Amino acid sequence: MGRIMTAALSPRVVYVVKRLELAVRSRLDQICKECGVTTAQYTALSVLRVRPGMSSAQLAVRSFITPQSAHQTIAELEKLCYIERTPDVVNRRILRNRLTAKGLLLLESCDDAVDQLEEQMFEGLRGTQRTQLQDLLNHCIHNLSP
């Protein structure tokens, strides 16, 4: 069923989600710049903190970057000693990525600013609304995942 556009019609949810993504990305870019990393590098490090041992291909998917960008990002993170790469025990051609102590320290240095960003974003939500919102967004992500 088509939508009739009127002044009383509110924006589509996908539009609101995109506006939120852009607002978060802008602030996250600034936070990362102050910490000395790119947003792609920060995202990759954050993913590895939660899921150590991912391959580069897995990390690319979880970090929202192309495999080619992941290769560059991982090479730079390794050069900066934020991650270490070790061959998989079963398939030695696959390199497993893990945070180093230096990488973890970098993430921790960014955490306060990212926590403040999230607190500002969720300001005014009461009680369990924050958890409910996160659950609803995760549900939407699940529905759209292949």
Phi, psi and omega in degrees: 000130182286160178259134174267122183278119175227168180297331182279347183284130179278160180299153176298152179299320180298327176293315180296318178298317179296319177298319178296315179302315181295320179294315179296315182299319179299313179291320180294322176302317180293317179300313181296319178301317179294333179272352177087021177227165173274165177296323177297318178294315179300316180298315179299316179296319179298319178295317181292333176295321182274326184230071180295148176090011179289150173284168178297321179296316178296319181295322179301313180298313183289339182260002177064037178230162179287159176304323179295316177295323179298318179302313179295316181297314181294318178300317180292318179297323178291318179299323180278000180065030176271338176225161171233151183237130179229147179296143175297144183291332181268313181240097188294349176284338179273128177260130179265132184258134179220148175293146169265173176301322179295320178295319178295319177298319178299313179301316180297327179290335178271339188303317182300314181294321179291321175300317179296320177300313180295320179299317178296318181297322184265004180304134179093348176281138184257150171045244185270005183300323180298312179295319179297318179298315179298318178297318179295318178296317177298323177297316178298317178300313179301317181298329184262355181283144180293000000 
